[in-house]
Amino acid sequence: MIKYEELNDEGYTFQRFKALLEEQLGRDLTKIEARKIRWLSGWEHETVGVIFDLIHEVAGKKNEGGL
């Protein structure tokens, strides 16, 4: 399996990104934020996957008290 292959569907990727960001922010995305995340979700799946993983890593460090 190609790494991040599941992120090649723009709709699925947008929903994953939106859920992750809203969970970590503790709020809904604004319209402009959601629009930009939808735009980002259409990028090449490996690029999207790397950015998604970075957000996860930063969120994990924040939750551990590392930031």
VOGU-3710 file (C-alpha; in Angstrom, 3 decimals, decimal comma):
1> mikyeelnde> 0,000/0,000/0,000  1,227/3,477/-0,834  1,657/5,629/2,253  -1,259/8,049/2,651  -3,220/6,354/-0,152  -6,442/6,706/1,853  -6,042/10,490/1,550  -6,488/10,528/-2,234  -10,247/11,167/-1,887  -10,715/14,910/-1,419
11> gytfqrfkal> -14,027/14,625/0,461  -12,698/12,013/2,890  -9,491/13,979/3,429  -11,392/17,195/4,094  -13,570/15,506/6,717  -10,501/13,994/8,457  -8,650/17,325/8,466  -11,714/19,249/9,624  -12,400/16,813/12,475  -8,764/16,819/13,611
21> leeqlgrdlt> -8,484/20,592/13,614  -11,825/21,190/15,302  -10,978/18,636/17,983  -7,606/20,217/18,708  -8,905/23,791/18,544  -11,974/23,030/20,625  -14,193/24,929/18,198  -15,721/24,775/14,732  -13,653/26,057/11,839  -14,685/29,396/10,408
31> kiearkirwl> -15,961/29,484/6,837  -12,634/30,759/5,506  -10,673/28,162/7,519  -12,891/25,353/6,229  -12,563/26,658/2,665  -8,754/26,644/2,908  -8,721/23,142/4,420  -10,953/21,953/1,555  -8,463/23,512/-0,908  -5,553/21,827/0,868
41> sgwehetvgv> -7,416/18,500/0,801  -7,219/18,514/-2,990  -3,421/18,483/-3,026  -1,417/15,359/-3,884  -2,142/12,707/-1,248  1,435/12,337/0,015  1,727/16,097/0,647  -1,614/16,073/2,464  -0,528/13,062/4,516  2,698/14,692/5,643
51> ifdlihevag> 0,860/17,847/6,736  -1,803/15,768/8,483  0,893/13,820/10,381  2,627/17,042/11,414  -0,627/18,389/12,849  -1,112/15,121/14,760  2,425/15,310/16,141  2,097/18,911/17,285  -1,288/18,177/18,840  0,193/15,208/20,691
61> kkneggl> 3,020/17,299/22,100  0,564/19,999/23,164  -1,591/17,408/24,934  1,487/15,988/26,693  2,470/19,444/27,923  5,470/19,607/25,604  4,514/22,928/24,007
//
